[in-house]
Amino acid sequence: MNNRLFKKGLLVLLTMPWLVTGADWPTYMADPSRSGVTTDSLPPILTTTWTFRSLYPPRPAWQGEAKWDGYNKVYDMKARQIFDRAFHVAIGEDLVFFGSSADDKIYALEAATGREVWSQYTEGPVRLAPTYHKGKLLTGSDDGWVYCHRASDGELLWRTRPAPEDVRVPGNGRMISLWPIRTGVVIYDDKAYCGAGMFPSETVYLASLDLETGKVIWQSGQTDLPAQGYVLASNEHLYFPAGRNNPVVLNRADGKRVRVVEGSGGTYALLTGDFLIFGPGKTGQLGVVESESSDQLASFEGNHMIVTQGKSYLHSDTGLSALDRTRYLQIIRDRKALQDKQGAAHKRLNELKKKDPTTLEASDQTTLRALQKVILDLGTQIDLLTTTLPDCFLWKINCDFPYSMIMAGDHIVLGGDHKVAAFEARTGQKTWEDKVDGNAYGLAASNGRLYVSTDKGFVHCFAQSDKPVSQASVQ
Amino acid sequence: MNSSFLTCIICFNTLAMSLCLEAQNQSEFKSRWIFDAGHLSRSTVKPVKGWLPGKIEGTTVLGKNPEHFIFDGKTTIMLADDHNQAGLPVDNLYVEAWARVDQPLTYGGLLGAIHDNGDDESGWLLGYQDSAFSFALASQATGRLTYLKVNENFEPERWYHVAATYNGEVMEVYVNGELKAQSKEQSGPILYPTRTWYEIGAYHDSNEYFKMTGGLQEVAIGDKPLTASEIRERFLLKADLFPEPEPKPEPLELRAGPFATWEGEGRVRFRWETKDAGATILTMENERGHRQVYLDETSTQFHEVLVGDLEKDSEYHYTLSSKSEDGSVTSTSPYLFDTTFYYEPVQLERRLQTFPTDNRTTLVETFVDQFIHEQGVTQGYCLILGAEDGRLATELAYRTDMQVMIAESDPVKVGELRKNLDRAQVYGARVSVHHVKKGDSLPYGPYFANFITSESTLYHGSLPDWSASEVYRVLRPCGGVLKIGQSNSGGSIKVNAAMLAEWGREAGPSNLRLSEQKGLWIQALRPALEGAGEWSHQYGGADNSSCSQDEIVQGDLRVLWWGEPGPRPMPDRGPRNPAPLSVNGRLFVQGDRILFGLDAYNGSMLWTLFNPEMRRANLIRDSSNMVASNDHLYLAEAGYCWAIDAQHGTLTRSFRVPLTEELDREYDWSYLAVVGDILIGSAVRSDSRYLGDDGEWYENFSDQETSKIVSESLFAFDRYTGQKLWEYDSNAIINSTITIGDGVIYLIESGNEKIASQLNARIPNELLTDTRLVAIDLEEGTRVWDKPQDFSNCQYMIYMSYANGKLAVTGTDKDKNYHIYAFNTLFSNPESGDSQPTLQIPGTMLWEEKHKEDKGHHSGHLQHPVIIGDTFYSDQRALDLNTGEILRKDLPKRRGCGTMSAGLNSIFFRHYFHSMWDLKSDKRTQFEGIRPGCWLGLIPANGLLLAPESSAGCSCTHSIQTTVSYAPVGAR
């Protein structure tokens, strides 16, 4: 990692170009950068106002990773190609939208009541959340089609198949397209972007679509990587997660590939400024990559991250922490410099030690002793810096909400095992907790309401309510 | 002052003193780690004192009473991979641990940073040697380590406080507060290596890594030696927290099993056989420690328990126990059962009356009844060509486990059908409706449909909207059923026989036929594809040719299906695991102690069978534990071979190793082959197999990796009657050489009598002397011929393959030179220029070839050969099997571990990814993004290339991990 990258990183990480400020949560994790942040605050005390229950639970395409990597002795590996454990929601026009991998439908529910306003069929599982934009709702399905419905009443405006053929084969236990849409659809500058395909040997098609007609503006075939995981967009670029591999960066204007970034793979990703943060890697690491580079700048232990001005919130299986990012990165940089020096001294020392001891000259002996001292001194300095790293954490709490994280107003919301909770961003203090049915893998917040999607097929809506809990809207 | 008040004061004072001492001692420590829930996360241990966290390299399991970290023999806690980063004490040292060692080691570690490599000795370690605690330390004054060992053994599974001090003059070891050993061999500052690991729970240096099995509750280190009285106080401070070890039951001896099979979601049936009769006890414990005990007092050797209400996606540990008549209880070690591995389709419950009860009700129910009764097809995919109201699809979804597809050309009907099916609560879950334009080709890949019918034809007699040849294209070979027409139970038959016949004729004169049984139908039962091969044994067939004889798989391939099993249930990719098998349209995959039966043409999971004792690895030096036939999968497990129904996964028959009753020794069923009605097996001393459970790769040259598994007898059964046909006794048959061709079994055996005295049947090269090439009659078990032959150059491995009357023995020596020997198996007159050709007797060596391995990496020296026709492919070369002439040396590059497989027209291998060499076009193709494992994972069979997931554990970033099948483009 070089200093230039670090300095640039420090500057850019301070920025936060996307911030959902309205009442909508128009796409997965709020915006094209998948920040998971809205300025909308949630009421301090939330109550379940309605619950949608799917007759059948979500059917994710993939199971988890192997139990271990025997050769490298890596244990507890994280699932790197799962993105559809729950029905993630998008919100617009006071409607809650989601697709179902259980019954192949797209749903629109009234945000206030959970009443079904409309639903539409597709011909395969809908694994990723739709995206709402200016009265339209765009959804990708495993049947290989991108659907555009009028958000208010569900009328089909157009549908487009990015792949050149309609070929259906058994895939993940269902009869689906050989080129399923497993990137969701991202909209930027009134254009839609998505990817179709799994197997590079069949060519994977990345495409830009005209929002009005669905016509393909450009199409880019890739023959080395799949497209799996929510696509992200910035002003210049598109970022396509590639399942267990690392995201592919494309020019948004013409679809030309810019690079494949370095890292340890995974379908979770967010953009902050020109930085891509993605994971969870082998065992739960989030890599930070600058958009102009494929190199990884830094990595953090954790499953999810929220980035705000000057602060990062890191979320792991067992904890949540707030980090003074500027200071932390500075220390890491300083320590890395010392470690590089120490490594060089080690190398020199080992070279001397390889020599026949009987042929060592007095000067060599002196050098040897000096090197040993340098190594020890540098070790002490490294230790010293390491001991200051914990000071960069503004706060840390142990908590057992490992599955999801968003930020609403001045609160962090976390999803856990049959539960969900809110934490004050300034202090980490838990301010609210409630039960949900299943593991809370999906969170969204809009207009004072919190939506929690679980792996049992529930969508819970929490809001401030003067009334007792209303009747559950059960399908 | 009453006594209780006095007690309170004493208690308070004791507590206060303890807290005071705790605080005082804590201040003396440089670092201290306590292994309780408050300091443990999934991957790290937070220090109580100091800044250095421990990184858990392995599995985090927290024990109770008191809370402690459980070391499983594979897990350690890494503090620093360079001890220089840890700032360790130099002049004085105090180190202590509350430890429980369950399995002694020659060199075991609790905490330390040590280096001991020949004369290069440095660092220190608090640990144990065999069953005694020890403290090793090297000072700069001596440059050598002193291993100060306590002169009395610890008791496994008992907690101890172990402490060691070094004050620059004296080393001391204390156990439970008492001084147990002392040495003045070392003096002055501690000598540290340039770099070593600072680690908890292991003895780790550059050439040794021994991991602890046991528990640690606390570990601490300081740079000021504590006095004897302080150490005793440290011991007393926590001594009462640690309970006496629980008495362990005697181990339960199993004869077979346990086998576990699903009986619906959350319901599992366990079966096992014990050596002695006793009560049946099964204890299940979930991840939260909740236990449930299933007990049946009936004394039996054959045990069976049905367990219900298991939670989804959870791991359970279960123990089998038995209680004898005298009341003594014996138990197995805990086994793991993972409910994640449930792959049944969505189970439907009839909740709603969606359709009216009318004539169609009877019509549909009768049709489905007849179909299930006559055909027995209940799994896979069903295609309905045209539908009216969706009742047939709904009935099929409810009555079978099939996924049902409706192809309908009328868009209005499509909408209505979806609404009907949604109301019936089956849309998406089990039934899909696809709008497919009339006259168009069907949008499906080939071969997927187990059953094809038409609701529109059933109701109205209308013909399907798509041509019969196109419909036949998607019908599954090896038993797919097409039945389109009308039943006479539904009133008058409207379908026109001539038109129906005409429609069917288009698919070919013999494929579809008219039937008037209970109506008027056009129907088909699709046979196996012409030219399709099968992969019934580890290396293709019993001939070990690694060729399926499949003529179909060639040219450009396209993905046919993908799905489970994924990486989660599979063994780690490295340890040379058993190959998948495929016969008669089915695919069999061996996971990590779990078997899967799949439909090879659409990936439908037919069955799963769990068996925690089923595992075999290092097949380079052994034979596989499974073979397949048209109707059964055969699995060797312990002393049995089990016949498993290929379609349903049920255990239909067991065959027992004949030797078990006759000798005072337990034997396992080892080698397996099926030829016709004959099941061939071999007996090997129990517990000789390789398990590959520790991430082994078996790539290097050492007895631990290259010792060959040998059998002491070969035998045959009639696989249908169970009758034993014959038995052939031997000193030592090398399993990896047993080969069958043209009615003869060929093998290599060693006559070295020293083998008999070995502890198990893993025999190192130095004992595999006095070797003979032997031919045995398959029907009779009699020796046909044999011949002494030296194979001592086959050291890394030794394989034998058969083709066209020739035997080829392949091995590499310790310098990775290939040695290939070809033998004649028949009397023959080879053509020669001589006027009097020489008569060759069986066993005559035809040619011999030696070369340095060409590949040079990743198992290049271990490659199993492929024989296609008369061409022998080995390493990077192709040779004429008859003459040994080298035909080419440019076999495809094969980056990565693994070995080749073949059909008649293509060779398959790993070159980073799934890869293929088309022999006719010489085209070499990579299927990017997905890779096979480290042995044989790509099999051409049934006209397909089948690639079950076998890359599990690869922490590399291959983008897809799944089971996948490919078919030639344009396959019909």
Interface residues (C-beta under 8 A of the other chain):
Chain A: L55 Y56 R59 W62 Q63 G64 E65 A66 K67 W68 D69 G70 Y71 N72 K73 V74 Y75 D76 M77 Q81 S100 A102 D103 D104 K105 Y121 E123 G124 P125 D166 V167 R168 V169 P170 G171 N172 G173 R174 M175 L178 M198 F199 P200 S201 E202 T223 D224 L225 P226 Q228 A242 G243 R244 N245 N246 G263 S264 G265 K282 T283 G284 E301 S316 D317 T318 G319 Q342 H346 L349 N350 K353 I375 L376 G379 T380 I382 D383 T386 T387 P390
Chain B: S41 R42 S43 W51 I56 E57 G58 T59 T60 K74 T75 N84 Q85 A86 G87 T194 R195 T340 Y343 P345 V346 Y381 Q403 M405 R418 D422 Q425 Y427 G428 A429 S432 V433 H434 H435 P443 Y444 G445 F448 L557 R558 V559 L560 W561 W562 G563 E564 G566 P567 R568 M570 D572 R573 G574 P575 D592 N602 G603 S604 G692 D694 G695 E696 W697 T925 Q926 F927 E928 G929 I930 A952 G953 C954 S955 T957 H958 S959 I960 Q961 T962 V964
